[in-house]
Amino acid sequence: MSESSDLNKPSSDKKFDKEGLKNVLFVAISVCLVCSVVVASSAVLLKPMRILNQELDRKQNILRAAGLLPERAKVDELGRGIDELFSEFEVRAVDLNTGEFIDGVDVTSYDPIKASKRIEDSLDLTSDQDIAVIGRRENVSLVYLKIRDGVLDKVVIPVRGYGLWGTLLGYLALEGDMETIAGLGFYFHKETPGLGGEVDNPKWKRLWRDVKAFDEAGLPAVRLVKTRSASGSEAARHEVDALSGATLTSRGVQNLVRFWTGELGFGSVLKNLKTAS
């Protein structure tokens, strides 16, 4: 009876071929779909946090370039945090062709570097103009103005230029006289650690303080040199020690500072601010 019943049953004892092509493809596709959903969901959920972190990092770099926030610190000597310190800054969009402030630009989301990639929003530089080796310069950029007691105290401008291995991205801060450098800092570069990478060295960055960005004719005059001129001389006012063993990086930093303080950069903006102050 038992054997007869077994014979009448539908064949169900065929082994499940888990290594068959169909099953392998099914498992692989299922895993891919699950992973895609997880990654996509994470990207969407974490986007607000990523934007906040990017904004916080931008503020830190601007404050450090201006000498208002110690290296690797999140608060200043008085315990003031990044947001509190940055609240003293006014962010303005500027037309680099005219040096004038412009309205209608969302300064919280505008990206000058992305604008420089768009032909309609940028200037194609000739080889003679392009001493910073950036290819194209955006028509509209941003400036960060620190106001103290109704008086312009500091101006911070974004700068970039090619070093030895890639483009350095950073901020240059000027005092309210629009001539004296308050600080320079880079938040991205590909320079060689121990050589060109010394652009991150706090000791070297302190050398930029009080350097005069322009000569008596109002032209960009910063020079990175191996041997400094006599102390107190006119030439010494514009000089910073070159990075040891990093000639091309030093030249790149010199050129990018000169470019962005020149007429094709923020030169006309700084002149207008100086006139208005």
DRENPA-3360 file (N, C-alpha, C; in nm, 2 decimals, always signed):
BEGIN
1 = MSESSDLN = +0.08/-0.12/+0.00/+0.00/+0.00/+0.00/+0.09/+0.12/+0.00 ~ +0.19/+0.11/+0.08/+0.28/+0.23/+0.09/+0.36/+0.25/-0.04 ~ +0.40/+0.14/-0.09/+0.48/+0.15/-0.22/+0.39/+0.20/-0.33 ~ +0.26/+0.15/-0.34/+0.17/+0.20/-0.44/+0.14/+0.34/-0.43 ~ +0.13/+0.39/-0.31/+0.10/+0.53/-0.29/+0.21/+0.62/-0.33 ~ +0.33/+0.57/-0.30/+0.45/+0.64/-0.34/+0.46/+0.65/-0.49 ~ +0.42/+0.55/-0.56/+0.43/+0.55/-0.71/+0.34/+0.65/-0.77 ~ +0.22/+0.66/-0.70/+0.12/+0.75/-0.76/+0.15/+0.90/-0.73;
9 = KPSSDKKF = +0.24/+0.93/-0.64/+0.27/+1.07/-0.61/+0.35/+1.13/-0.72 ~ +0.32/+1.26/-0.74/+0.40/+1.34/-0.84/+0.54/+1.34/-0.80 ~ +0.62/+1.33/-0.90/+0.77/+1.33/-0.88/+0.81/+1.46/-0.81 ~ +0.85/+1.45/-0.68/+0.89/+1.57/-0.61/+1.03/+1.56/-0.54 ~ +1.09/+1.45/-0.58/+1.22/+1.42/-0.51/+1.34/+1.46/-0.59 ~ +1.31/+1.54/-0.70/+1.43/+1.59/-0.78/+1.50/+1.69/-0.70 ~ +1.63/+1.68/-0.70/+1.71/+1.77/-0.62/+1.71/+1.91/-0.68 ~ +1.70/+2.01/-0.58/+1.71/+2.15/-0.63/+1.85/+2.19/-0.67;
17 = DKEGLKNV = +1.87/+2.22/-0.79/+2.00/+2.25/-0.85/+2.04/+2.39/-0.82 ~ +2.10/+2.41/-0.70/+2.13/+2.55/-0.66/+2.25/+2.60/-0.74 ~ +2.32/+2.52/-0.81/+2.43/+2.57/-0.88/+2.40/+2.58/-1.03 ~ +2.27/+2.57/-1.06/+2.23/+2.58/-1.20/+2.23/+2.73/-1.25 ~ +2.24/+2.75/-1.38/+2.26/+2.88/-1.43/+2.15/+2.97/-1.39 ~ +2.02/+2.92/-1.40/+1.90/+3.01/-1.37/+1.91/+3.05/-1.22 ~ +1.94/+2.96/-1.13/+1.94/+3.00/-0.99/+2.06/+3.09/-0.96 ~ +2.17/+3.07/-1.02/+2.28/+3.16/-1.00/+2.25/+3.30/-1.04;
25 = LFVAISVC = +2.19/+3.31/-1.16/+2.15/+3.44/-1.21/+2.04/+3.51/-1.13 ~ +1.95/+3.43/-1.08/+1.84/+3.48/-0.99/+1.90/+3.54/-0.86 ~ +1.99/+3.46/-0.80/+2.05/+3.51/-0.68/+2.14/+3.64/-0.70 ~ +2.21/+3.64/-0.81/+2.30/+3.75/-0.84/+2.22/+3.88/-0.87 ~ +2.11/+3.86/-0.95/+2.02/+3.98/-0.97/+1.95/+4.03/-0.85 ~ +1.91/+3.93/-0.76/+1.84/+3.97/-0.64/+1.94/+4.05/-0.55 ~ +2.06/+4.00/-0.54/+2.16/+4.07/-0.45/+2.19/+4.21/-0.51 ~ +2.20/+4.22/-0.64/+2.23/+4.35/-0.70/+2.12/+4.45/-0.68;
33 = LVCSVVVA = +1.99/+4.40/-0.69/+1.88/+4.49/-0.67/+1.87/+4.53/-0.52 ~ +1.89/+4.44/-0.43/+1.89/+4.48/-0.29/+2.00/+4.58/-0.26 ~ +2.12/+4.56/-0.31/+2.23/+4.65/-0.29/+2.20/+4.79/-0.35 ~ +2.14/+4.79/-0.47/+2.11/+4.91/-0.53/+2.01/+4.99/-0.45 ~ +1.91/+4.93/-0.40/+1.81/+5.00/-0.32/+1.88/+5.05/-0.19 ~ +1.97/+4.97/-0.13/+2.03/+5.02/-0.01/+2.12/+5.14/-0.03 ~ +2.20/+5.13/-0.14/+2.29/+5.24/-0.17/+2.22/+5.37/-0.21 ~ +2.11/+5.35/-0.29/+2.03/+5.47/-0.33/+1.96/+5.53/-0.21;
41 = SSAVLLKP = +1.91/+5.45/-0.13/+1.84/+5.50/-0.01/+1.94/+5.57/+0.08 ~ +2.06/+5.52/+0.10/+2.16/+5.58/+0.18/+2.20/+5.71/+0.13 ~ +2.22/+5.72/-0.01/+2.26/+5.85/-0.07/+2.16/+5.95/-0.05 ~ +2.03/+5.92/-0.06/+1.92/+6.02/-0.04/+1.91/+6.06/+0.10 ~ +1.92/+5.96/+0.20/+1.90/+5.99/+0.34/+2.02/+6.07/+0.39 ~ +2.14/+6.04/+0.34/+2.26/+6.11/+0.39/+2.30/+6.24/+0.32 ~ +2.22/+6.27/+0.21/+2.26/+6.39/+0.14/+2.25/+6.52/+0.22 ~ +2.15/+6.54/+0.30/+2.14/+6.66/+0.39/+2.26/+6.67/+0.48;
49 = MRILNQEL = +2.30/+6.55/+0.54/+2.42/+6.55/+0.63/+2.55/+6.58/+0.55 ~ +2.56/+6.53/+0.43/+2.68/+6.55/+0.35/+2.69/+6.70/+0.31 ~ +2.57/+6.76/+0.28/+2.57/+6.91/+0.24/+2.61/+6.99/+0.37 ~ +2.56/+6.95/+0.48/+2.60/+7.03/+0.60/+2.75/+7.02/+0.64 ~ +2.80/+6.90/+0.62/+2.94/+6.88/+0.64/+3.03/+6.95/+0.54 ~ +2.99/+6.96/+0.42/+3.06/+7.04/+0.32/+3.06/+7.19/+0.35 ~ +2.94/+7.23/+0.39/+2.93/+7.37/+0.43/+3.02/+7.41/+0.55 ~ +3.02/+7.31/+0.65/+3.10/+7.33/+0.77/+3.25/+7.34/+0.74;
57 = DRKQNILR = +3.29/+7.25/+0.65/+3.43/+7.24/+0.60/+3.47/+7.37/+0.53 ~ +3.38/+7.43/+0.45/+3.40/+7.55/+0.38/+3.42/+7.67/+0.48 ~ +3.33/+7.67/+0.57/+3.34/+7.78/+0.68/+3.48/+7.77/+0.75 ~ +3.51/+7.64/+0.79/+3.64/+7.62/+0.86/+3.76/+7.68/+0.79 ~ +3.76/+7.64/+0.66/+3.88/+7.68/+0.58/+3.88/+7.83/+0.56 ~ +3.77/+7.90/+0.55/+3.77/+8.04/+0.53/+3.81/+8.11/+0.66 ~ +3.77/+8.06/+0.77/+3.80/+8.12/+0.90/+3.95/+8.09/+0.93 ~ +4.01/+7.98/+0.89/+4.15/+7.95/+0.92/+4.24/+8.04/+0.83;
65 = AAGLLPER = +4.19/+8.06/+0.71/+4.27/+8.14/+0.62/+4.27/+8.29/+0.67 ~ +4.17/+8.33/+0.73/+4.16/+8.46/+0.79/+4.22/+8.48/+0.92 ~ +4.28/+8.36/+0.98/+4.34/+8.37/+1.11/+4.25/+8.37/+1.22 ~ +4.12/+8.34/+1.20/+4.02/+8.35/+1.31/+4.00/+8.21/+1.38 ~ +4.05/+8.11/+1.33/+4.03/+7.98/+1.39/+4.16/+7.90/+1.38 ~ +4.21/+7.85/+1.50/+4.34/+7.78/+1.50/+4.33/+7.65/+1.42 ~ +4.45/+7.61/+1.38/+4.46/+7.48/+1.30/+4.40/+7.37/+1.38 ~ +4.32/+7.28/+1.32/+4.26/+7.16/+1.38/+4.17/+7.19/+1.49;
73 = AKVDELGR = +4.13/+7.32/+1.52/+4.04/+7.35/+1.63/+3.90/+7.37/+1.57 ~ +3.80/+7.35/+1.66/+3.66/+7.38/+1.62/+3.61/+7.50/+1.69 ~ +3.69/+7.56/+1.78/+3.65/+7.68/+1.85/+3.77/+7.77/+1.86 ~ +3.75/+7.90/+1.88/+3.86/+7.99/+1.89/+3.90/+8.01/+2.04 ~ +3.99/+8.10/+2.07/+4.04/+8.11/+2.20/+3.93/+8.15/+2.30 ~ +3.83/+8.21/+2.25/+3.72/+8.26/+2.34/+3.61/+8.15/+2.35 ~ +3.63/+8.04/+2.28/+3.53/+7.93/+2.29/+3.41/+7.95/+2.19 ~ +3.43/+8.04/+2.09/+3.33/+8.06/+1.99/+3.34/+7.96/+1.88;
81 = GIDELFSE = +3.23/+7.90/+1.84/+3.23/+7.79/+1.74/+3.23/+7.85/+1.60 ~ +3.23/+7.75/+1.51/+3.25/+7.79/+1.36/+3.13/+7.87/+1.31 ~ +3.01/+7.83/+1.34/+2.90/+7.91/+1.29/+2.89/+8.05/+1.35 ~ +2.92/+8.06/+1.48/+2.92/+8.19/+1.54/+3.03/+8.28/+1.48 ~ +3.15/+8.23/+1.46/+3.25/+8.31/+1.40/+3.22/+8.35/+1.25 ~ +3.16/+8.25/+1.18/+3.13/+8.28/+1.04/+3.01/+8.37/+1.02 ~ +2.93/+8.39/+1.13/+2.82/+8.48/+1.12/+2.86/+8.62/+1.10 ~ +2.99/+8.65/+1.13/+3.04/+8.79/+1.12/+3.08/+8.82/+0.97;
89 = FEVRAVDL = +3.07/+8.72/+0.88/+3.10/+8.73/+0.74/+2.97/+8.76/+0.66 ~ +2.99/+8.84/+0.56/+2.88/+8.86/+0.46/+2.93/+8.80/+0.33 ~ +2.85/+8.71/+0.27/+2.89/+8.65/+0.15/+2.83/+8.72/+0.03 ~ +2.91/+8.77/-0.07/+2.85/+8.84/-0.18/+2.90/+8.78/-0.31 ~ +2.82/+8.78/-0.41/+2.85/+8.74/-0.55/+2.91/+8.86/-0.62 ~ +3.02/+8.84/-0.70/+3.08/+8.95/-0.77/+3.10/+8.91/-0.91 ~ +3.09/+9.01/-1.00/+3.12/+9.00/-1.14/+3.27/+9.03/-1.16 ~ +3.35/+8.93/-1.19/+3.50/+8.95/-1.20/+3.54/+9.03/-1.32;
97 = NTGEFIDG = +3.45/+9.05/-1.41/+3.48/+9.14/-1.53/+3.46/+9.29/-1.49 ~ +3.38/+9.32/-1.40/+3.35/+9.46/-1.36/+3.40/+9.49/-1.22 ~ +3.41/+9.39/-1.14/+3.45/+9.41/-1.00/+3.33/+9.46/-0.91 ~ +3.21/+9.45/-0.96/+3.09/+9.49/-0.89/+3.01/+9.38/-0.83 ~ +2.95/+9.41/-0.72/+2.86/+9.31/-0.66/+2.74/+9.29/-0.75 ~ +2.68/+9.17/-0.75/+2.56/+9.14/-0.82/+2.46/+9.07/-0.74 ~ +2.34/+9.09/-0.76/+2.23/+9.02/-0.69/+2.17/+8.91/-0.78 ~ +2.08/+8.83/-0.72/+2.02/+8.73/-0.79/+2.09/+8.60/-0.80;
105 = VDVTSYDP = +2.20/+8.59/-0.72/+2.28/+8.47/-0.71/+2.26/+8.40/-0.58 ~ +2.23/+8.28/-0.57/+2.21/+8.21/-0.44/+2.35/+8.17/-0.39 ~ +2.41/+8.25/-0.30/+2.54/+8.23/-0.26/+2.56/+8.11/-0.18 ~ +2.45/+8.05/-0.13/+2.46/+7.93/-0.05/+2.48/+7.80/-0.13 ~ +2.45/+7.81/-0.26/+2.46/+7.69/-0.34/+2.55/+7.72/-0.47 ~ +2.58/+7.84/-0.49/+2.66/+7.87/-0.61/+2.80/+7.82/-0.60 ~ +2.85/+7.75/-0.71/+2.98/+7.70/-0.71/+3.06/+7.76/-0.82 ~ +3.16/+7.85/-0.79/+3.24/+7.91/-0.90/+3.32/+7.82/-0.98;
113 = IKASKRIE = +3.37/+7.71/-0.92/+3.45/+7.61/-1.00/+3.36/+7.54/-1.11 ~ +3.24/+7.51/-1.07/+3.15/+7.44/-1.17/+3.11/+7.54/-1.27 ~ +3.09/+7.67/-1.24/+3.06/+7.77/-1.34/+3.18/+7.79/-1.44 ~ +3.30/+7.77/-1.39/+3.41/+7.78/-1.48/+3.42/+7.67/-1.59 ~ +3.34/+7.57/-1.57/+3.34/+7.46/-1.67/+3.23/+7.48/-1.78 ~ +3.15/+7.58/-1.75/+3.04/+7.61/-1.85/+3.09/+7.73/-1.94 ~ +3.09/+7.70/-2.07/+3.14/+7.80/-2.16/+3.07/+7.93/-2.15 ~ +2.94/+7.93/-2.13/+2.86/+8.05/-2.13/+2.88/+8.13/-2.00;
121 = DSLDLTSD = +2.94/+8.07/-1.90/+2.95/+8.14/-1.77/+3.10/+8.16/-1.74 ~ +3.19/+8.15/-1.83/+3.33/+8.16/-1.80/+3.41/+8.23/-1.92 ~ +3.53/+8.26/-1.88/+3.63/+8.32/-1.98/+3.74/+8.22/-2.02 ~ +3.76/+8.20/-2.14/+3.86/+8.11/-2.19/+3.99/+8.19/-2.19 ~ +4.09/+8.15/-2.10/+4.21/+8.22/-2.09/+4.32/+8.18/-2.19 ~ +4.39/+8.28/-2.24/+4.50/+8.25/-2.33/+4.62/+8.20/-2.24 ~ +4.72/+8.15/-2.31/+4.84/+8.09/-2.24/+4.91/+8.20/-2.16 ~ +4.91/+8.32/-2.22/+4.97/+8.44/-2.15/+4.90/+8.48/-2.02;
129 = QDIAVIGR = +4.77/+8.47/-2.03/+4.68/+8.51/-1.92/+4.68/+8.41/-1.81 ~ +4.69/+8.28/-1.85/+4.66/+8.17/-1.76/+4.78/+8.13/-1.68 ~ +4.84/+8.22/-1.60/+4.96/+8.19/-1.52/+4.93/+8.09/-1.41 ~ +4.80/+8.08/-1.37/+4.76/+7.98/-1.27/+4.73/+7.84/-1.33 ~ +4.72/+7.83/-1.46/+4.69/+7.71/-1.53/+4.56/+7.65/-1.49 ~ +4.45/+7.73/-1.50/+4.32/+7.68/-1.47/+4.23/+7.67/-1.59 ~ +4.28/+7.71/-1.71/+4.20/+7.69/-1.83/+4.09/+7.79/-1.85 ~ +3.99/+7.79/-1.77/+3.88/+7.89/-1.78/+3.86/+7.95/-1.65;
137 = RENVSLVY = +3.82/+8.08/-1.65/+3.79/+8.15/-1.53/+3.64/+8.19/-1.52 ~ +3.57/+8.16/-1.42/+3.43/+8.19/-1.40/+3.41/+8.34/-1.41 ~ +3.29/+8.38/-1.46/+3.26/+8.52/-1.47/+3.21/+8.58/-1.34 ~ +3.15/+8.49/-1.26/+3.09/+8.53/-1.13/+3.16/+8.44/-1.02 ~ +3.20/+8.51/-0.92/+3.26/+8.43/-0.81/+3.20/+8.49/-0.68 ~ +3.26/+8.44/-0.57/+3.21/+8.48/-0.43/+3.32/+8.55/-0.35 ~ +3.29/+8.64/-0.27/+3.38/+8.70/-0.18/+3.32/+8.70/-0.04 ~ +3.41/+8.69/+0.06/+3.36/+8.68/+0.20/+3.41/+8.80/+0.28;
145 = LKIRDGVL = +3.32/+8.88/+0.32/+3.36/+9.01/+0.39/+3.33/+9.00/+0.54 ~ +3.43/+9.03/+0.61/+3.42/+9.03/+0.76/+3.40/+9.18/+0.80 ~ +3.29/+9.20/+0.86/+3.26/+9.34/+0.90/+3.27/+9.35/+1.06 ~ +3.34/+9.45/+1.10/+3.36/+9.47/+1.25/+3.32/+9.62/+1.28 ~ +3.22/+9.63/+1.36/+3.18/+9.77/+1.40/+3.15/+9.85/+1.28 ~ +3.09/+9.79/+1.17/+3.05/+9.87/+1.06/+3.16/+9.89/+0.96 ~ +3.28/+9.84/+0.99/+3.40/+9.86/+0.91/+3.45/+9.73/+0.85 ~ +3.49/+9.73/+0.72/+3.54/+9.61/+0.66/+3.67/+9.57/+0.72;
153 = DKVVIPVR = +3.68/+9.46/+0.79/+3.79/+9.41/+0.86/+3.88/+9.32/+0.78 ~ +3.82/+9.22/+0.71/+3.89/+9.13/+0.63/+3.81/+9.09/+0.50 ~ +3.88/+9.05/+0.40/+3.82/+9.00/+0.28/+3.89/+8.86/+0.24 ~ +3.80/+8.76/+0.22/+3.86/+8.63/+0.18/+3.81/+8.60/+0.04 ~ +3.90/+8.55/-0.04/+3.87/+8.52/-0.18/+3.91/+8.37/-0.21 ~ +3.83/+8.30/-0.29/+3.87/+8.17/-0.32/+3.98/+8.17/-0.43 ~ +4.08/+8.09/-0.42/+4.19/+8.08/-0.51/+4.22/+7.94/-0.55 ~ +4.27/+7.92/-0.67/+4.31/+7.79/-0.72/+4.42/+7.80/-0.83;
161 = GYGLWGTL = +4.50/+7.70/-0.85/+4.60/+7.70/-0.95/+4.68/+7.57/-0.95 ~ +4.75/+7.54/-1.05/+4.82/+7.42/-1.07/+4.96/+7.42/-1.00 ~ +4.98/+7.31/-0.93/+5.11/+7.30/-0.86/+5.20/+7.21/-0.94 ~ +5.25/+7.10/-0.88/+5.33/+7.00/-0.95/+5.24/+6.88/-1.00 ~ +5.15/+6.83/-0.92/+5.07/+6.71/-0.96/+4.92/+6.74/-0.98 ~ +4.88/+6.86/-0.95/+4.74/+6.89/-0.97/+4.70/+7.03/-0.92 ~ +4.58/+7.06/-0.92/+4.53/+7.19/-0.89/+4.51/+7.20/-0.73 ~ +4.56/+7.31/-0.68/+4.55/+7.35/-0.54/+4.43/+7.43/-0.53;
169 = LGYLALEG = +4.34/+7.40/-0.43/+4.22/+7.48/-0.40/+4.23/+7.54/-0.26 ~ +4.20/+7.67/-0.25/+4.21/+7.73/-0.12/+4.15/+7.87/-0.11 ~ +4.19/+7.94/+0.00/+4.14/+8.07/+0.02/+4.25/+8.16/+0.06 ~ +4.25/+8.29/+0.01/+4.34/+8.39/+0.05/+4.27/+8.50/+0.12 ~ +4.32/+8.54/+0.24/+4.26/+8.64/+0.32/+4.34/+8.77/+0.32 ~ +4.27/+8.88/+0.30/+4.34/+9.01/+0.30/+4.28/+9.10/+0.42 ~ +4.37/+9.18/+0.47/+4.32/+9.27/+0.58/+4.23/+9.38/+0.51 ~ +4.17/+9.46/+0.59/+4.08/+9.56/+0.54/+4.14/+9.67/+0.45;
177 = DMETIAGL = +4.27/+9.68/+0.45/+4.34/+9.77/+0.36/+4.34/+9.72/+0.22 ~ +4.30/+9.60/+0.20/+4.30/+9.53/+0.06/+4.44/+9.51/+0.01 ~ +4.54/+9.52/+0.09/+4.68/+9.51/+0.05/+4.76/+9.40/+0.13 ~ +4.73/+9.40/+0.26/+4.81/+9.31/+0.35/+4.75/+9.17/+0.36 ~ +4.82/+9.07/+0.34/+4.77/+8.93/+0.35/+4.76/+8.89/+0.49 ~ +4.64/+8.84/+0.52/+4.61/+8.79/+0.66/+4.64/+8.64/+0.67 ~ +4.63/+8.57/+0.56/+4.66/+8.43/+0.56/+4.62/+8.36/+0.43 ~ +4.68/+8.24/+0.41/+4.65/+8.16/+0.30/+4.64/+8.02/+0.34;
185 = GFYFHKET = +4.54/+7.95/+0.29/+4.53/+7.80/+0.33/+4.46/+7.73/+0.21 ~ +4.51/+7.60/+0.20/+4.45/+7.51/+0.09/+4.38/+7.40/+0.16 ~ +4.26/+7.37/+0.10/+4.18/+7.26/+0.15/+4.19/+7.14/+0.06 ~ +4.25/+7.15/-0.06/+4.27/+7.04/-0.15/+4.39/+7.06/-0.23 ~ +4.47/+6.95/-0.24/+4.59/+6.95/-0.33/+4.64/+6.81/-0.34 ~ +4.73/+6.79/-0.44/+4.79/+6.66/-0.47/+4.94/+6.66/-0.45 ~ +4.99/+6.76/-0.38/+5.14/+6.78/-0.38/+5.21/+6.67/-0.29 ~ +5.33/+6.65/-0.32/+5.41/+6.54/-0.25/+5.43/+6.57/-0.10;
193 = PGLGGEVD = +5.39/+6.47/-0.02/+5.41/+6.49/+0.13/+5.55/+6.52/+0.16 ~ +5.58/+6.61/+0.25/+5.71/+6.64/+0.29/+5.78/+6.74/+0.19 ~ +5.73/+6.76/+0.08/+5.78/+6.86/-0.02/+5.68/+6.97/-0.05 ~ +5.61/+6.95/-0.16/+5.50/+7.05/-0.20/+5.39/+7.04/-0.10 ~ +5.37/+6.92/-0.03/+5.27/+6.90/+0.07/+5.29/+6.99/+0.19 ~ +5.40/+7.06/+0.20/+5.43/+7.15/+0.31/+5.34/+7.28/+0.30 ~ +5.26/+7.29/+0.20/+5.16/+7.40/+0.20/+5.07/+7.39/+0.31 ~ +5.06/+7.27/+0.37/+4.97/+7.24/+0.49/+5.04/+7.27/+0.62;
201 = NPKWKRLW = +5.17/+7.30/+0.62/+5.25/+7.32/+0.74/+5.21/+7.45/+0.80 ~ +5.16/+7.45/+0.93/+5.12/+7.58/+0.99/+5.23/+7.68/+1.00 ~ +5.35/+7.63/+1.02/+5.47/+7.72/+1.03/+5.49/+7.80/+0.90 ~ +5.48/+7.73/+0.79/+5.49/+7.79/+0.66/+5.38/+7.89/+0.63 ~ +5.26/+7.85/+0.67/+5.14/+7.93/+0.65/+5.15/+8.06/+0.73 ~ +5.21/+8.06/+0.84/+5.22/+8.18/+0.92/+5.31/+8.28/+0.86 ~ +5.40/+8.24/+0.76/+5.49/+8.33/+0.70/+5.42/+8.43/+0.60 ~ +5.29/+8.39/+0.57/+5.22/+8.48/+0.48/+5.16/+8.60/+0.55;
209 = RDVKAFDE = +5.15/+8.60/+0.68/+5.09/+8.71/+0.75/+5.17/+8.84/+0.73 ~ +5.10/+8.94/+0.70/+5.16/+9.08/+0.69/+5.24/+9.10/+0.56 ~ +5.24/+9.00/+0.47/+5.30/+9.01/+0.34/+5.22/+9.11/+0.25 ~ +5.28/+9.20/+0.18/+5.21/+9.29/+0.10/+5.18/+9.23/-0.04 ~ +5.05/+9.22/-0.08/+5.01/+9.16/-0.20/+5.04/+9.24/-0.33 ~ +5.06/+9.37/-0.31/+5.07/+9.46/-0.43/+5.19/+9.55/-0.41 ~ +5.25/+9.59/-0.53/+5.36/+9.68/-0.52/+5.31/+9.83/-0.52 ~ +5.40/+9.93/-0.53/+5.35/+10.07/-0.52/+5.27/+10.11/-0.64;
217 = AGLPAVRL = +5.28/+10.03/-0.75/+5.19/+10.06/-0.87/+5.06/+9.99/-0.86 ~ +5.04/+9.91/-0.76/+4.91/+9.84/-0.74/+4.90/+9.71/-0.82 ~ +5.02/+9.66/-0.86/+5.02/+9.53/-0.93/+5.06/+9.41/-0.84 ~ +5.01/+9.29/-0.86/+5.04/+9.18/-0.78/+5.19/+9.16/-0.77 ~ +5.24/+9.14/-0.65/+5.39/+9.14/-0.63/+5.44/+9.03/-0.54 ~ +5.35/+8.94/-0.50/+5.40/+8.83/-0.41/+5.50/+8.74/-0.48 ~ +5.61/+8.71/-0.41/+5.72/+8.63/-0.47/+5.75/+8.52/-0.36 ~ +5.77/+8.40/-0.41/+5.82/+8.29/-0.32/+5.97/+8.27/-0.36;
225 = VKTRSASG = +6.06/+8.29/-0.26/+6.20/+8.30/-0.29/+6.28/+8.20/-0.20 ~ +6.39/+8.16/-0.25/+6.48/+8.07/-0.17/+6.57/+8.16/-0.08 ~ +6.60/+8.28/-0.13/+6.68/+8.37/-0.05/+6.61/+8.50/-0.03 ~ +6.58/+8.54/+0.09/+6.50/+8.66/+0.12/+6.59/+8.79/+0.09 ~ +6.52/+8.89/+0.05/+6.59/+9.02/+0.04/+6.62/+9.08/+0.18 ~ +6.70/+9.19/+0.18/+6.74/+9.25/+0.30/+6.61/+9.29/+0.38 ~ +6.62/+9.26/+0.51/+6.50/+9.30/+0.60/+6.48/+9.45/+0.59 ~ +6.35/+9.48/+0.58/+6.31/+9.62/+0.57/+6.31/+9.68/+0.43;
233 = SEAARHEV = +6.36/+9.60/+0.33/+6.36/+9.65/+0.20/+6.22/+9.64/+0.14 ~ +6.20/+9.72/+0.03/+6.07/+9.71/-0.04/+6.04/+9.57/-0.09 ~ +6.15/+9.50/-0.15/+6.13/+9.37/-0.20/+6.09/+9.27/-0.09 ~ +6.14/+9.28/+0.03/+6.12/+9.19/+0.13/+5.97/+9.19/+0.18 ~ +5.90/+9.30/+0.16/+5.76/+9.32/+0.20/+5.67/+9.22/+0.12 ~ +5.72/+9.18/+0.00/+5.63/+9.10/-0.09/+5.68/+8.95/-0.09 ~ +5.78/+8.91/-0.01/+5.84/+8.78/-0.02/+5.79/+8.68/+0.09 ~ +5.79/+8.56/+0.04/+5.76/+8.44/+0.13/+5.86/+8.33/+0.10;
241 = DALSGATL = +5.91/+8.26/+0.20/+6.00/+8.15/+0.18/+5.94/+8.05/+0.09 ~ +6.02/+8.01/-0.02/+5.98/+7.90/-0.10/+5.98/+7.77/-0.03 ~ +5.90/+7.67/-0.07/+5.90/+7.54/-0.01/+6.03/+7.47/-0.05 ~ +6.10/+7.42/+0.05/+6.23/+7.35/+0.02/+6.21/+7.22/-0.06 ~ +6.28/+7.22/-0.17/+6.27/+7.10/-0.26/+6.14/+7.09/-0.34 ~ +6.07/+7.20/-0.35/+5.94/+7.19/-0.42/+5.93/+7.32/-0.51 ~ +6.02/+7.33/-0.60/+6.02/+7.45/-0.69/+5.89/+7.47/-0.77 ~ +5.84/+7.36/-0.83/+5.72/+7.38/-0.91/+5.60/+7.41/-0.83;
249 = TSRGVQNL = +5.59/+7.35/-0.71/+5.48/+7.39/-0.62/+5.48/+7.53/-0.58 ~ +5.61/+7.57/-0.54/+5.62/+7.71/-0.50/+5.59/+7.81/-0.61 ~ +5.63/+7.78/-0.73/+5.60/+7.86/-0.84/+5.45/+7.86/-0.87 ~ +5.38/+7.75/-0.85/+5.24/+7.74/-0.87/+5.17/+7.82/-0.77 ~ +5.21/+7.82/-0.64/+5.14/+7.90/-0.54/+5.16/+8.05/-0.57 ~ +5.28/+8.09/-0.61/+5.31/+8.23/-0.64/+5.22/+8.27/-0.76 ~ +5.21/+8.19/-0.86/+5.13/+8.23/-0.98/+4.98/+8.24/-0.95 ~ +4.93/+8.14/-0.87/+4.79/+8.15/-0.84/+4.75/+8.27/-0.75;
257 = VRFWTGEL = +4.84/+8.31/-0.66/+4.81/+8.42/-0.58/+4.82/+8.55/-0.66 ~ +4.91/+8.56/-0.75/+4.92/+8.67/-0.84/+4.80/+8.68/-0.94 ~ +4.76/+8.56/-0.99/+4.65/+8.56/-1.08/+4.52/+8.61/-1.01 ~ +4.49/+8.56/-0.90/+4.36/+8.59/-0.83/+4.36/+8.73/-0.77 ~ +4.48/+8.79/-0.74/+4.48/+8.93/-0.70/+4.50/+9.02/-0.81 ~ +4.51/+8.97/-0.93/+4.53/+9.05/-1.05/+4.39/+9.09/-1.12 ~ +4.40/+9.16/-1.23/+4.29/+9.21/-1.30/+4.19/+9.10/-1.35 ~ +4.25/+8.99/-1.39/+4.16/+8.88/-1.43/+4.09/+8.81/-1.32;
265 = GFGSVLKN = +4.15/+8.83/-1.20/+4.09/+8.77/-1.08/+4.01/+8.87/-1.00 ~ +4.04/+8.89/-0.88/+3.97/+8.98/-0.79/+4.03/+9.12/-0.78 ~ +4.12/+9.15/-0.87/+4.19/+9.28/-0.86/+4.09/+9.40/-0.86 ~ +4.00/+9.40/-0.96/+3.90/+9.51/-0.97/+3.81/+9.51/-0.85 ~ +3.77/+9.39/-0.80/+3.69/+9.38/-0.68/+3.76/+9.45/-0.56 ~ +3.88/+9.42/-0.54/+3.96/+9.47/-0.43/+3.98/+9.62/-0.44 ~ +4.00/+9.67/-0.56/+4.01/+9.81/-0.58/+3.88/+9.89/-0.55 ~ +3.77/+9.83/-0.59/+3.64/+9.89/-0.56/+3.61/+9.89/-0.41;
273 = LKTAS = +3.65/+9.78/-0.34/+3.63/+9.78/-0.20/+3.72/+9.88/-0.13 ~ +3.84/+9.89/-0.17/+3.93/+9.99/-0.11/+3.88/+10.13/-0.13 ~ +3.83/+10.16/-0.25/+3.77/+10.29/-0.28/+3.65/+10.33/-0.19 ~ +3.57/+10.22/-0.17/+3.45/+10.24/-0.09/+3.47/+10.25/+0.06 ~ +3.58/+10.20/+0.10/+3.61/+10.20/+0.25/+3.66/+10.33/+0.30;
% end
